């Protein structure tokens, strides 16, 4: 049998591309080496009644975002809920998270002088062309354009870290920040969460593919064979799979484990191999009782963003109990040193108990994780959109999708957007 499309990788990007192509009539096969689809976006019942994602899986732009557009493309509607009670823990006090115009104008963390300076800074962010600032570090732009220490903190430690999952402002791309801020303001949307967790997304995409194709878990692709600059087949331990087109739906850093690098330019190989991910710490908590009414919150020190997911969507935790997921983006210097990472993890945990006094005595279970890859490509000045790999490669019939591609947005948005672009490209060319 010859498949129209074979997709190596069953993460959100691979499943999204597969679902769209299956809907368009292509015989589609997805190969996932793990026993569960989802990749870094996996979602499952961790403890009885608790549906846990691999970290925080917020959907930027909610029902107008990248995931929702994939579902629109397959003729379905993704049910998304948006958080309402969003708080900031700043200098040991709680205040509203200042991300709307109204909250920015009333937040106690800004003085009147801060607000007067904020207006021109935001105007620049909304009117300047992102592509002219791909190579400008956020810290450099802030130093030149912002005087207030409070505003510098807001732009770098709150806004940029939250939107771009960025740890180091000295290398984070200002163009990527401008691009996302402009999209958020244009749509008027914030973030949302899929009802039922990320599992809802993965299950429905899988079902769509399997209506006419196949998703094979526990099947590792060992090689992608290319002859005369054209993709031919995918080799697994069990068989050689013939396919007219192959989509590599995994981080580009791993591409040459499967495809001979001689098929690509030296520049492409060097750039792909050196692509660096973002990193961080994640902690999931299952509480035996409700310890907060918040939907989500941020903390300034230590930096973290968190979601009481069960307050937004009660279906992800048992009745009367509560699910909390905390994430803290960290630089490689922390994550690659186990002792340093553990110290940071303990600091985060201690702060959680300080912020929510009832939490410590009601922990039913917790799952701490030190993550050496969060997003496949950190949005730095050397990895901004203009420098990341294109969806269509120079090898005929070989495509790339995922968060290391040059798609719009950040993290999961790039995965969904690259998948949609790739599927549309294949459909239109056939």
C-alpha positions as CSV (number, residue, x, y, z in Angstrom):
1,X,0.0,0.0,0.0
2,X,1.2,3.5,-0.8
3,X,0.0,6.2,1.6
4,X,-0.7,9.7,0.2
5,X,0.9,11.2,3.3
6,X,3.0,9.7,6.1
7,X,3.5,11.9,9.2
8,X,6.3,11.1,11.6
9,X,5.3,12.4,15.0
10,X,1.9,12.4,16.7
11,X,2.1,15.7,18.6
12,X,-0.4,18.5,18.1
13,X,1.3,19.6,14.9
14,X,1.4,16.1,13.3
15,X,-2.2,15.3,14.3
16,X,-3.5,18.7,13.1
17,X,-1.9,18.3,9.7
18,X,-3.1,14.7,9.5
19,X,-6.7,15.6,10.5
20,X,-6.9,18.4,7.8
21,X,-5.4,16.2,5.1
22,X,-7.7,13.3,6.1
23,X,-10.7,15.6,5.8
24,X,-9.4,16.7,2.4
25,X,-9.4,13.1,1.2
26,X,-5.8,12.0,1.6
27,X,-4.9,8.5,2.8
28,X,-3.0,9.6,5.9
29,X,-0.8,7.6,8.3
30,X,0.6,9.0,11.6
31,X,3.5,7.3,13.3
32,X,4.1,8.1,17.0
33,X,7.0,6.4,18.8
34,X,5.5,6.7,22.3
35,X,2.4,4.8,23.5
36,X,0.4,7.9,23.7
37,X,-0.1,10.7,21.2
38,X,0.4,14.4,22.1
39,X,4.2,14.7,22.4
40,X,4.9,17.7,24.6
41,X,1.2,18.5,24.4
42,X,0.1,15.2,25.8
43,X,-2.9,15.1,28.2
44,X,-4.2,12.2,30.2
45,X,-5.9,11.1,33.4
46,X,-2.9,11.3,35.8
47,X,-4.9,10.4,39.0
48,X,-8.5,9.2,39.1
49,X,-10.7,12.1,38.0
50,X,-7.8,14.4,37.2
51,X,-7.1,15.3,33.5
52,X,-3.6,16.7,33.5
53,X,-1.8,18.4,30.6
54,X,2.0,18.4,30.2
55,X,2.4,21.8,31.7
56,X,0.1,24.8,31.0
57,X,-1.6,24.5,27.7
58,X,-3.4,27.9,27.3
59,X,-4.7,28.7,23.9
60,X,-3.6,32.1,22.9
61,X,-6.5,34.2,21.3
62,X,-9.0,31.6,22.7
63,X,-11.7,30.9,20.1
64,X,-9.9,33.0,17.4
65,X,-6.5,31.3,18.0
66,X,-4.5,28.7,16.1
67,X,-6.1,25.6,17.6
68,X,-9.6,26.9,16.9
69,X,-8.7,27.6,13.3
70,X,-7.5,24.0,12.8
71,X,-10.9,22.8,14.1
72,X,-12.6,25.3,11.7
73,X,-10.6,23.8,8.9
74,X,-11.9,20.3,9.7
75,X,-15.4,21.6,10.0
76,X,-15.8,21.4,13.8
77,X,-16.0,23.8,16.7
78,X,-13.5,23.6,19.5
79,X,-15.2,24.4,22.8
80,X,-13.0,26.9,24.7
81,X,-13.6,28.7,28.0
82,X,-11.8,31.9,29.0
83,X,-10.5,32.7,32.5
84,X,-12.1,35.6,34.2
85,X,-10.5,36.0,37.7
86,X,-6.8,36.7,36.8
87,X,-4.5,37.9,39.6
88,X,-0.9,39.1,40.1
89,X,1.1,38.5,43.3
90,X,3.5,41.5,43.4
91,X,5.5,42.6,46.4
92,X,3.6,40.2,48.6
93,X,0.2,41.6,47.7
94,X,-2.5,40.5,45.3
95,X,-3.8,42.8,42.5
96,X,-5.6,42.3,39.2
97,X,-3.3,41.1,36.4
98,X,-2.8,44.3,34.4
99,X,-3.3,43.0,30.8
100,X,-6.3,45.0,29.6
101,X,-6.5,48.7,28.9
102,X,-8.8,49.2,31.9
103,X,-6.5,47.2,34.3
104,X,-3.4,49.0,33.1
105,X,-5.0,52.4,33.8
106,X,-6.0,51.4,37.3
107,X,-3.3,49.0,38.6
108,X,-1.6,50.2,41.8
109,X,1.8,48.9,40.6
110,X,2.0,52.0,38.3
111,X,2.4,55.6,39.3
112,X,0.8,58.4,37.3
113,X,4.3,59.0,35.7
114,X,4.4,55.3,34.7
115,X,1.1,55.5,33.0
116,X,2.0,58.6,31.1
117,X,5.1,56.8,29.8
118,X,3.2,53.6,29.1
119,X,1.0,55.1,26.4
120,X,3.8,56.1,24.0
121,X,5.6,52.7,24.6
122,X,2.5,50.7,23.8
123,X,1.8,52.9,20.7
124,X,5.3,52.0,19.4
125,X,4.6,48.3,20.1
126,X,1.3,48.5,18.1
127,X,2.6,50.5,15.2
128,X,6.1,49.5,14.5
129,X,6.8,46.7,12.0
130,X,7.8,43.5,13.7
131,X,10.0,42.4,10.8
132,X,12.2,45.4,11.4
133,X,12.9,44.3,15.0
134,X,13.5,40.5,14.6
135,X,17.2,41.1,15.5
136,X,16.7,43.6,18.3
137,X,16.8,42.2,21.9
138,X,13.8,43.2,24.1
139,X,16.3,44.5,26.8
140,X,17.9,46.8,24.2
141,X,14.6,48.1,23.0
142,X,13.3,48.7,26.5
143,X,16.5,50.4,27.6
144,X,16.3,52.9,24.7
145,X,12.5,53.5,24.9
146,X,11.5,53.1,28.5
147,X,12.8,55.0,31.6
148,X,10.5,53.7,34.4
149,X,11.8,50.7,36.3
150,X,8.2,49.6,36.8
151,X,7.5,49.7,33.1
152,X,10.7,47.9,32.2
153,X,9.6,45.1,34.6
154,X,6.1,45.0,33.1
155,X,7.4,44.8,29.6
156,X,10.1,42.3,30.2
157,X,9.3,40.2,33.2
158,X,5.5,40.1,32.8
159,X,4.4,40.7,29.2
160,X,7.3,39.2,27.3
161,X,7.8,36.2,29.6
162,X,4.1,35.5,29.5
163,X,3.5,35.8,25.8
164,X,6.8,34.4,24.4
165,X,7.8,32.0,27.2
166,X,11.1,33.7,27.2
167,X,13.8,33.7,30.0
168,X,16.5,36.0,28.8
169,X,15.5,39.5,27.6
170,X,19.1,40.0,26.3
171,X,18.4,37.6,23.5
172,X,14.6,37.5,23.1
173,X,13.3,39.0,19.9
174,X,11.5,42.4,20.1
175,X,9.9,41.7,16.7
176,X,8.3,38.5,18.0
177,X,7.0,40.5,21.0
178,X,5.5,43.2,18.8
179,X,3.9,40.7,16.5
180,X,2.1,38.9,19.3
181,X,1.0,42.1,21.1
182,X,-0.4,43.4,17.8
183,X,-2.4,40.2,17.2
184,X,-3.8,40.3,20.7
185,X,-4.9,43.9,20.4
186,X,-6.3,43.3,16.9
187,X,-8.5,40.4,18.0
188,X,-9.3,41.7,21.4
189,X,-8.8,38.2,22.7
190,X,-6.8,36.8,25.6
191,X,-6.2,33.2,26.4
192,X,-8.6,30.2,26.7
193,X,-8.6,26.6,27.6
194,X,-10.1,23.7,25.8
195,X,-13.0,22.1,27.7
196,X,-11.8,18.7,28.9
197,X,-8.2,19.8,28.6
198,X,-5.8,19.2,25.8
199,X,-7.0,15.6,25.7
200,X,-10.2,16.9,23.9
201,X,-8.0,18.3,21.1
202,X,-5.9,15.2,20.7
203,X,-8.8,12.8,20.8
204,X,-10.8,14.6,18.2
205,X,-7.9,15.1,15.8
206,X,-7.0,11.4,16.2
207,X,-10.6,10.3,15.5
208,X,-10.7,12.5,12.4
209,X,-7.6,10.8,11.0
210,X,-8.8,7.3,11.8
211,X,-12.1,7.8,10.0
212,X,-10.2,7.2,6.8
213,X,-6.5,6.7,7.8
214,X,-4.5,5.4,10.7
215,X,-2.6,6.6,13.8
216,X,0.0,4.1,15.0
217,X,1.4,4.5,18.5
218,X,4.5,2.7,19.7
219,X,5.9,2.8,16.2
220,X,9.3,4.5,15.8
221,X,10.4,5.8,12.5
222,X,14.1,5.0,12.0
223,X,14.8,6.5,8.6
224,X,13.1,8.7,6.0
225,X,14.5,7.6,2.6
226,X,15.3,10.2,-0.1
227,X,16.4,9.4,-3.6
228,X,17.2,11.9,-6.4
229,X,16.1,14.7,-4.0
230,X,12.6,13.1,-3.6
231,X,11.1,11.5,-0.6
232,X,10.3,7.8,-1.1
233,X,9.5,6.0,2.1
234,X,9.6,5.8,5.9
235,X,11.5,2.9,7.5
236,X,10.3,1.5,10.8
237,X,11.6,-1.6,12.6
238,X,8.7,-3.6,11.2
239,X,8.4,-2.3,7.6
240,X,9.1,0.1,4.8
241,X,6.2,2.5,4.4
242,X,5.7,3.9,0.9
243,X,4.4,7.4,0.9
244,X,4.0,10.1,-1.8
245,X,4.6,12.8,0.8
246,X,6.2,12.7,4.3
247,X,5.7,15.3,7.1
248,X,8.4,15.4,9.8
249,X,6.3,16.5,12.8
250,X,9.1,16.8,15.4
251,X,11.7,19.3,16.5
252,X,14.0,20.2,13.5
253,X,17.0,19.5,15.7
254,X,16.2,15.7,15.3
255,X,15.6,15.8,11.5
256,X,19.0,14.4,10.6
257,X,18.6,11.4,12.8
258,X,16.1,10.3,10.2
259,X,17.1,12.0,7.0
260,X,20.7,12.1,5.6
261,X,21.9,15.7,6.0
262,X,23.6,15.5,2.6
263,X,20.1,16.2,1.2
264,X,20.2,19.8,2.6
265,X,22.4,22.8,2.4
266,X,25.2,23.2,5.0
267,X,23.6,26.4,6.2
268,X,20.2,24.7,6.8
269,X,21.9,21.8,8.6
270,X,23.9,24.1,10.8
271,X,20.9,26.3,11.7
272,X,18.7,23.3,12.4
273,X,21.2,21.5,14.6
274,X,21.8,24.6,16.7
275,X,18.2,25.5,17.3
276,X,17.7,26.0,21.1
277,X,14.5,25.3,23.0
278,X,12.9,27.2,25.9
279,X,13.1,25.5,29.3
280,X,11.3,25.6,32.6
281,X,9.8,24.1,35.7
282,X,6.2,22.8,36.0
283,X,4.3,21.6,39.0
284,X,0.8,20.0,39.0
285,X,-1.2,19.9,42.3
286,X,-4.2,18.0,43.2
287,X,-5.9,19.5,46.2
288,X,-8.4,17.7,48.3
289,X,-10.5,20.9,48.6
290,X,-10.8,24.2,46.9
291,X,-8.0,26.5,48.1
292,X,-8.7,29.5,45.8
293,X,-11.4,31.0,43.5
294,X,-8.8,32.4,41.1
295,X,-8.8,31.2,37.5
296,X,-5.2,32.1,36.9
297,X,-2.4,34.1,38.4
298,X,1.2,35.3,38.0
299,X,3.9,35.8,40.6
300,X,6.7,38.3,40.2
301,X,9.3,36.6,42.4
302,X,9.9,33.8,41.8
303,X,8.5,34.3,38.3
304,X,5.6,31.9,37.6
305,X,2.3,31.7,35.8
306,X,-0.4,29.3,37.0
307,X,-3.9,28.1,36.3
308,X,-6.5,26.7,38.6
309,X,-7.8,24.7,35.7
310,X,-10.7,23.1,37.5
311,X,-12.0,26.6,38.4
312,X,-12.3,27.3,34.7
313,X,-13.4,23.8,33.6
314,X,-14.7,21.6,36.5
315,X,-14.6,18.5,34.3
316,X,-10.8,18.1,34.8
317,X,-10.9,17.4,38.5
318,X,-13.2,15.4,40.9
319,X,-16.1,17.3,42.4
320,X,-15.0,19.3,45.5
321,X,-11.3,19.0,44.6
322,X,-9.0,21.3,42.7
323,X,-6.4,21.1,40.0
324,X,-3.6,23.7,39.8
325,X,-0.8,23.8,37.3
326,X,2.2,26.1,37.8
327,X,4.9,26.9,35.2
328,X,8.1,29.0,35.5
329,X,10.2,29.6,32.4
330,X,13.9,29.3,33.3
331,X,17.3,29.8,31.5
332,X,19.5,26.8,30.6
333,X,21.9,27.7,33.4
334,X,19.2,26.7,35.9
335,X,17.7,23.7,34.1
336,X,21.0,22.1,33.2
337,X,22.2,22.1,36.8
338,X,20.0,19.7,38.7
339,X,20.7,21.1,42.2
340,X,20.0,24.6,41.0
341,X,16.8,23.5,39.3
342,X,15.7,21.7,42.5
343,X,16.3,24.8,44.6
344,X,14.2,26.9,42.2
345,X,11.5,24.3,42.3
346,X,11.4,24.4,46.2
347,X,11.3,28.2,46.1
348,X,8.3,28.0,43.8
349,X,6.6,25.5,46.0
350,X,7.2,27.5,49.2
351,X,5.8,30.6,47.5
352,X,2.7,28.7,46.5
353,X,2.1,27.9,50.2
354,X,2.7,31.5,51.1
355,X,0.2,32.8,48.6
356,X,-2.4,30.1,49.4
357,X,-2.1,29.2,53.1
358,X,-4.7,26.4,52.9
359,X,-2.8,24.7,50.1
360,X,-0.1,23.0,52.1
361,X,-2.4,21.0,54.3
362,X,-4.6,19.9,51.4
363,X,-2.2,18.5,48.9
364,X,-3.6,15.2,47.7
365,X,-0.8,14.7,45.1
366,X,1.8,16.8,43.2
367,X,3.8,16.2,40.1
368,X,7.0,18.4,39.7
369,X,8.8,18.4,36.4
370,X,12.1,19.9,35.3
371,X,11.7,20.5,31.6
372,X,14.7,20.7,29.2
373,X,12.4,21.5,26.3
374,X,9.1,23.5,26.6
375,X,8.9,25.1,23.1
376,X,11.1,23.6,20.4
377,X,12.6,27.0,19.5
378,X,13.0,29.9,22.0
379,X,12.0,33.1,20.2
380,X,15.4,34.7,20.3
381,X,17.1,37.1,17.9
382,X,18.9,34.1,16.2
383,X,15.7,32.1,16.1
384,X,13.0,34.6,15.2
385,X,10.4,33.7,12.5
386,X,12.5,34.8,9.6
387,X,15.3,32.4,10.6
388,X,13.4,29.3,11.4
389,X,13.0,26.4,9.0
390,X,10.3,26.7,6.3
391,X,7.4,24.2,6.2
392,X,8.4,23.1,2.7
393,X,11.9,21.7,2.4
394,X,14.2,21.6,-0.6
395,X,13.5,17.8,-0.8
396,X,10.5,17.1,-3.0
397,X,7.6,15.7,-1.0
398,X,9.2,16.4,2.4
399,X,7.6,18.9,4.8
400,X,8.1,20.1,8.3
401,X,5.6,21.1,11.0
402,X,5.9,22.0,14.6
403,X,7.0,24.8,16.9
404,X,10.5,24.9,15.3
405,X,9.1,26.1,12.0
406,X,8.6,29.6,10.8
407,X,4.9,29.9,11.7
408,X,3.1,32.7,13.3
409,X,2.8,33.1,17.0
410,X,4.6,31.3,19.8
411,X,4.9,27.7,21.0
412,X,1.8,25.7,20.4
413,X,0.5,28.5,18.0
414,X,3.4,27.8,15.7
415,X,2.7,24.1,15.8
416,X,-1.0,24.5,14.8
417,X,-0.3,27.3,12.3
418,X,2.5,25.4,10.6
419,X,0.3,22.3,10.4
420,X,-2.5,24.2,8.8
421,X,-0.2,25.9,6.3
422,X,1.5,22.6,5.4
423,X,-1.8,20.8,4.9
424,X,-3.2,23.6,2.7
425,X,0.1,23.5,0.7
426,X,-0.2,19.8,0.1
427,X,-3.9,20.0,-0.7
428,X,-3.5,22.8,-3.2
429,X,-0.6,21.1,-5.0
430,X,-2.4,17.8,-5.6
